[in-house]
Amino acid sequence: MRSNFLNINKIILSIAAMALMGCTNLDEKVIDEVLGSEVADPEAALAAAYSQLGEGTFVDHGSVFALQEYSTDEAILPTRGSDWGDGGKWRAMHEFTWDANSDVVKTTWNQLNFGITKSLTAISSANKSTGANKALFLAEAKGLLAYYTYTTIDLFGQAPYRDPDNINAPIVIRKADTTIDALITEVTGLIPNLADIKTQNTHAGRFTKQAAYALLADMYLNRAVLKNKTAGTFNFTEQAVNGGGNDMDKVIEYCNLLINNPNFSLESNYFHNFDINNDTSKEMIFTIVQKKIASSDKGSDNDLAYMSMERSQKPSPDNRGTNASCVTPEFYYSWNGNHDDPRFQRTYQYEDGTWFRNDGTDVSVPSTSKVEGTGKPWFHFNRGLQVGQQYGPKILQNGNFDMTADGRIKVFKLFTEKNTTLAADFTPELNFDNPSEAVFTQAQINRGVRNFKFEFDPGYGNNGTSGMDVPLYRLGTIYMMRAEAYFRNGNIAAALADVNKLRTSRTRESLYNNAPGVAIASLDANTLFKESGYELYWEMYRRKAMIRFGKFDLPGTAKSASQPYRRIFPIPQATLDASNDFTQNPGY
């Protein structure tokens, strides 16, 4: 991609050096980087590669998240009256009408290409370094390159590469069917030079040995698909690239290294993995660090929480949601019989013992919880899937919450902000007037069950920033991958044990006597697919799972049955116009 990959002579990179917390004393700084030339500071170059994970790429709803989730049965962003039309670009992701001129496709492609570029620059800088951390930084930079490349070939079937040590080297197009084996070999070879997590000042925000194990498990789980993504069936038990056994054996092997690592354990409160303070979760293997950089607005985003919340839902007097995305009826109803699962929903309890039940019985909640930086009261909405009539605070003309005489926050029945006579009643059914188009009238903008899985951070504005670290791989992901690998290897009992480990390790809040999740008695492919959704919903995992389980092409809400070529996104037309190196994917 010459316009965004080769011919950018100079870009200004906002470097969040906190991504290298512990191994550098650099303050956050801005550097001029000339692509392909030596960067004097290998730490800064590596920080730039890490920063790109959070510069919208994996944290904004309109990039990798949109392609991995809005194209599935888990998430949809419909047009709501006068909002979220945007030329139909959000609807297109769910209606499967995207093409090579799609803004969402182009944005995602460009951001991933920036990640590849910055990783190559970090590799070049590390190669030229003589510092004590040369081998470590080089291995981390190559690990990031592998992660960006893997994501790119998964979504687009091809990714650019250029020799980082030769400024005159030609661009090479790495195709998914051949590159996946090369990536597996490359990442395997990095392991000796990577640090174990929590050694050499590393943490979950760094590409450690454990991040490599998780990436290898992911690549082996999806290897058969990447070798021929439009195939009718996939050979998941092909001989592994390295060592003995088949692909699923390798998934199990790498998952075992993580599951048996004492640094990791499952959180009984599932939603702690998505709290603002989730950096204390014991599940985190590889994350995008946002907490240390949220106040600088560099590589941080509140979208995962902000997008589903109604505009009338206000966590503080300074914040609101945006009434955009929701889950589909298919996904909501897949939870039938499992609403007591601790991952479905969680009720918030204030320090004085008050529960926000969100059922019409709430009169007020304490205002003792304050937003850091402003000292204003913080209203905590419940977590998980929110359905039915919603309740919360109201804002007075003076811009503050309506309070009781004794200083508590009053709770009211909520109405939609853009249609003040329409109750904020989140319905499971979407019922579009035209079933093939995800468009609501102004009288229908309340529809759709909302996802409050991720905690809204009110400290830095609405959708701008967040202190929540975004998990890319966590222990729950690993258990789910191992369960699927066991299942595809024919070891149903072991797969069921992993599924039940996830179910029973999570507990409900004390309002429900801390009841653990309930084990299931049997497992088939459809049940395993549903369980994958329960554990990993809205974590940019669903599209890959739907393709593996043969679900992606099926019709659904606002979606007709689709052709297999849609499993891969098109190369943006702007890239094809600017470069002869790329060829368009079939079907587009």
N, C-alpha and C positions, 0 to 999 in steps of 0.2 A: 504494500500500500504506500505508494510514493508520497502521497499528500500528507499522510499522518505517520508514516513509518520511516521513510528514508530521507525525505527532503525537508524535514523540519530542522532548520539550521540552529535555531535557538528557541528554547522554551523556558519560561520561568517556572521553576518547581518550588512549591511551598513545602518545605521539608519539615515534617513533624519528627524531630529527632527522638521524641519520647518513644517511638516505635523501637528504638534501640536502647531503651531504658536499662541502665545497669552496665552497658559496655561502652558508653560514651558520655562525656561531660558536655557535649555540644548543646548549646541553647538552640531553640528553634530558629532557623535562619532561612534566608532565601539565597539560592545560588543560581548563577547562569550556567546552563549545561549545554555544551555543544555535542550533539549526538555523534558518536563514533570517535570522539577524541578522549584523551585521558582526563579523568576527573581526579583532581589532586587528593580529595578526601574520600577514600573508599567507604567510610561510614556514612557520609552524606549520600553517596550514590546508592548504597543499600537502603538507606532510609527512604529515598525516593521510590524505590521499587516496592517497599512495604506500604508507603503512603498511598500508592495507586489502588491498593485493595479497597481503601476507604474513600477515594476521591470519586464517589458515586458508583464505582464499579460493582461492588457487592453490598452496598448499604442503601442505595437509593432504589425506590420501587420501580424506576423506569429503565433499569439496565439489566443485569443478569437476573435479578429477581423477576422482572417482567417476562423474560423469555422462559425461565424455568418454572414459573408459577401461574402467570396469567394465561398461559397456553394449556393449563391443566384443569382438572375437575376440582381443584382446591380453591382457586382464587379467580376473581373476575372484577374488572373495573368498568362498569357500565357508564354510559352517558346519563347524567341525572339532571333532567330539566335543562337549565341553562349552563350547568357545570359539566366539565370533563368531556366535552365534545372533542375539542382539539383535533379537528379534522378526521376523527374516527380512529386515531392511532392506538388508543387503548382498547377500544372494542375489537379492533382487528386482531389483537393478540389472542382473544378468546374465540372470535368468530372464524379464525384461521383464514383471514383474508389479507394477511400481510404480504408484502412483495419486496422487491429489491430497493424500492424507494421509501420504505417504512422508516420514519424517524427513530423509532425505538430500536429497530434492528441496527441502524447505522450508529446510533449512540453506543450501543453495547459493543459492537465491533470495534469502534474507535477506542473505547476505554480499555478493552482487553489488549488491543494493539499497543496502547501506551504502556500497559503493564509489561508486555513482552519487551518493548523498547527499553524501558527503565531497568528491567532485569538484565538485559544484554549490556547496558552501560555499566551496571554494577559489577558484572562479571569481568568486563574489560578493566575497570578500575582496580578490582581486587587482584587480577592477574599481574598488574603493573606495580602493585604494592609490595613493600618489604616489611610491613608491620607484623607484629606478633600474632595478630588474629587473621592473617591472610587466608589460611586454609579454611577457617570457620566461616569467614565472610564469603569466600568463594563458593563454599558448599551451600550456604543459605541463598545466595543469589541464584545459583543453579536450581535450587529447590523451588524458588519463586517462579523462575522461568518455566519450570515443568508444570507448576500449578496453573499459571496463566495459559500456557499452551494447551494443557489438557482441557481446560474449560472452553477454550476457543475451538478446538477440534470437535469437542462434544456438541457444541451449539452450531458451528458453521462447517464442520467437516474438513477444514483446512486452516492453517495458521502460518504466518510469515516467520522466517528465521534468517539471520545473517551472522556470519562469523564475527564475534564481538571484538576480535583482535586484528581485524583487517578492514580498515575503513573503505577499501575499494572492493570488498567482497560482494558478489552478486546476492540478491535476495533469493532465498530458497523457500518454496512452498511445501510445507509439511502436511501431507494428507493423513486423515484419521486412520485409514486401514493399515498403513505402514508405520505411522508415527507412534501409535499406542505401544507397540512392542519396544521401540527405541526409547520412549519415555520411561517405561518400566525398568529397562536396563540402566538408564541414566540415573534414576532416583535410587535404585538399589546400590549403585556405585557411590552415591554421596554419603551413605549412612556412616561409614567409618570417620568421616570428617565433621559430621554434625554433632552438636552437643546434645546430651540428654536434657530433657526439660528440667529446669530449676538448677542446672549446673552452668558454669561459665556465665552467670548472670542472665540466663535465659528464662523465659516464661512462655505462656500460651500464645503470646503475640509474635513469637519468633518461630522460624522454620527449624524445628529440632528433629532429632531422630524419631520422636513420637509423631510429629506432623508427617514425616516421610512414611512411617508405617501406615498411617490413616490414608494418605494419598495412594499408596500402593494397593491397599485393600480396595479402595474405590476404583482404581484403574483396572484391577483384575476382575472386579464384579461386573464392570461394564465393557471389558475387553471384547467379548463376543459381539456386542452391539456395535462398537466402533469399527470393527473389522468389516461389517456389512450392515449398516443401520437400517436399510430399507428391506432387509430380508423378511421372509415370512416367519421363520423360526431362527433361533440363535443356539449355537453350540456352547453352552456355559461350562462344559467340562472338557474343553480342549486342553492339550498338554500345555503346562505353564511355560512362560518364556525362560525363566531361570529356575534351576533346581528341579527336583522331582515333583510329581503330583500334577493335578490339573488346576485350572484357574480358581475353582472354588476352594481347593485345598490351600492355595496361597492366600485367599481372602481370610480363611480361618486362621492360618498361621500368623498373619500380621495383626488380625484382631486379637488373637491370644496375647500377643506382646503388649497390647494396650490394656486389655481387660485384667491381665495379671499384674499390671504395674501398680504398686501401692500408692503412687501419686494420684490415681484416679479412682473415683467411686461414684455410684449413682446418687443423685440428690433425692431425698424423700419428697421435698417440695419441688415438683417438676418445674414450676414457673420461676424458681430462683435462677435457672439457666438463662432467663430472659429479663431479669431484673436490672435496674441501673447499676447495682453493685454485683453483677454476675462475675466480676473478676475474682470473686471469692468462691465461686462454684468449683467443686472438685471434679466436674465432668469436662472441663475445658482442655482440649488438646491443641487446637489451632484456631485462633480467633483474630478478628480485626480489632485492634485496640482503639477504642474511642474515648475512654474515660479521661486519659491524660491530655487529650487535645481538643476536647469539646469546646472549651472556652475560647479557643483560637479560631474556631470555624474552619479547621483544616482537616479534611478527610473524615468528617463526622456527620451523621444524618439521623434524624428522628422519624424517618418515613415509615419504618416497619410498625410503629405504633400510631403515628399521626394519620395514616391514610384511611384507616377503617373507622375512626372516631367521628361521630356527627359534629357538625359545627357548633351545635348547642351544648355539646359535652365539653366542659371547661375544667381541666385539672387545677388551674389557678386563674385568678382574674386576668392574667396576661396571656392565657393559652386557650386554644380550642383545637378541635379536630377539623377534618375537611370533607367528610361525608363522601368518600370515594369508593374504595374497594370493599368487597365482601366475599363470603364463601358461597359456593354454588349449592343448590338443593341436594345434588348428588352427594357432595361431601358431608353436608350437615346430616343427612339421613343415614349416611354410613355409620353414624354413631348410635343409631337406634339400639336400645338395650344397654348402652354404655355411658349414659349421662352421669353415672356415679363414678366413672373413671376419673382419677385425680388429675388427668391431663385435659379433661374437657372444660373445666371451669373452676375458678377458685374465688371465694368471697373474701373481701378485705376486712381486717380487724384493726381498729385504731388502738392506740396505747392504753386508753382508759377502758378497753373491752368492748366498745361499740362496734357492731358489725354493720357494714353497708350491705343490706340484703338486696337492694335494687328490685324490690317486689311491691312497692307501694306502701309498705309499713314504716319506712324510714321517715322520721320527722326532722332530725338534725344529726350532725356528726361533729366531733370536736375539731377545733381549728388549731390544735397544738402542733400539728405537722406543718412545717414551714418549707417554702422553696428556698434553697440555698442561693444566696446572692441578693434576693429581694426581701426575704422575711415575710412574704405574703402567704396566706393559708393555702395549703395543698390538699385538694380533694382527690382521694384515691378511688378510681373506678375499679371494678372487679376485673379479673383476668380470664383469659380463655375465650370461648365462643359465647357471644352475648346475643340473646334472642328475646323478642317480646318488647313490651313497653320499658323504656329507659327512664331513669330518675337521676337527679343531680342538682347542683347549685344553680342559682340565677345571678346574673350581673345587674346591679343597680345602675342608674344613670351616672353615678359618681365613679363608675368603673370598678367597684368592689363587690364582693359577694354579699348577698342578702344574709344578714346574721340575726340570731336570736338576741334577746336582751342580755343573756349571760355569755355572749361571745361565741356561740356555736354556729356552724354553717347550716343554714336551712336547706332542706332537700325537697325538691318539687318534681312533679311529673314534667317531663321534657317534651317539647315540640321541635320540629325541624326548624332551623334558622331561616332557610330560604322559603319556607311555607309555614308561617307561624300558626296556622290552624290545623296542621297535619301532625298528629302525634308521632314522636320518635319511637315507633313500634317496629322493631326489626323482625321482619317476617322470613321464615325459611324459604317460602316460594318467591320466585322473582316475577313470573307472569308478565313477560314482555308483550306488548300489544302485537308486535311482529315477532314471533318466536325465534326467527333467525337473526334478529338484530338486538343487541344489548342496549336498548334505549328506553329510558323511563320518562314519562311526562313529569311536570312539576308536581302533580298530585300523587306521584308514585315514588318520590325520592327517598322514602323511608325504608324501602324494601331491601332485604338481604341481611342475613346473620353476619355480624361483624366479628372480626378477630382481634381480641385484645391480649393476645399471647405475650407480646412484647410490652414492657412497661414504658409508659409515656414519661419522658424527661422534661419537666416544665422549667428547667433552669436556664435554658438558652433560647427561648422563643418557641414557635410552633413546630415547623418541619425542618428548621435549620440544622440543629445539632443535637447530639445525645451523648450521654456518658455511658450508655450500655455498649459493652463489647459484643460484636456480632460473631456468633459461633459459626465457624466453617466446618470443623469436626469436633464433636464432643462424644463422651462415652456412650450416650444413648444411640448416637449414629452408629457407633461401632458394634454395639449389641445387635442392632437391627441388620447391619450388613452381615454379621456372622450368622444370624438366624436364617437369612436368605441363602447364604452359601451352604449351610447345613441342609436346608430344604432342597436345594438344587442338586446336592450330592446324594439325596435319598435318605438322609438321617433326620427323619421327621421328629423323632423324640428329642433330639438335641435342639432342633429349631424351635420346637414348642417350649422347651426349657428356657431358651433365651427370651422368647416373647413373654413368657410368664415372669421372668426375672424383671423385665421392664414394667410389667403390669403391677406386680406385687411390691416392688421397691418404692413406688410412689405412694404417698399417703395424702388423704384429704386434710383440710384444715380442722382445727379443734371444734368448730361448729358442728362438724360431723364426726366427732370423737376420733379424729386422726385415723379414720378407717383406711386400710390399705386397699389398693386395687385388687380386683378379683381375678384369679387365674381362669384360663379357659381350658376345656378338656381335650380339644382336638384342633388340628390345623390342616387347612388345605390352601391352595394358591390364592383364592379370593380372600380368605381370612387373613393370610399373611399380608396381602396387599393392603387391606384395611388397617391392620396393625401398624404397618409402615406409616400410614397417614396419621394415625393417632399419635405416634411418637415424633414424627418429623414434619408435621404440617407447617407450611410457609417458611421452610428453611432451605429453599432453593434445591430441593431433592426430588420433587414430585415428578417432573417431566422425565427424568432418567428412569424412575421406578415405573411410570406408566408405559414407557417403551419396553422395558424388560418384561413386564407382565402382560403385554399385548393389549393395553387399554387405550393407548394414546390416539389411535385412529377412530375410535368409536364415537358415535354421535352423543351429544349432551346438551346442556342448556346453552342456547344461542349458538350451537355448533352442529353442523351436519357431519356425517361420516367423512373422513378425510383420507387422502392418499398417502402412502408411506413416504413420499418425498418431503412431506411437511415435517417429518421428524428432524430434518436439518433446515436451518434458516438460510436465506440467500446471502450471498456476498453483496454488500451495498452497491448500487449502481454507480455511486460517486467514486468508489474504489476502482471499479472496472473501467470507468471513463479515464481515470488518472494513471492506470497501470496496466501493462500487458502481461504482468506476471500471474494474475489470478484468472481463473475461469469460473463461470457461473455454475452453481450446483444444479443438477438435473431437476426439471420441473419448473424452474423459474426463468 
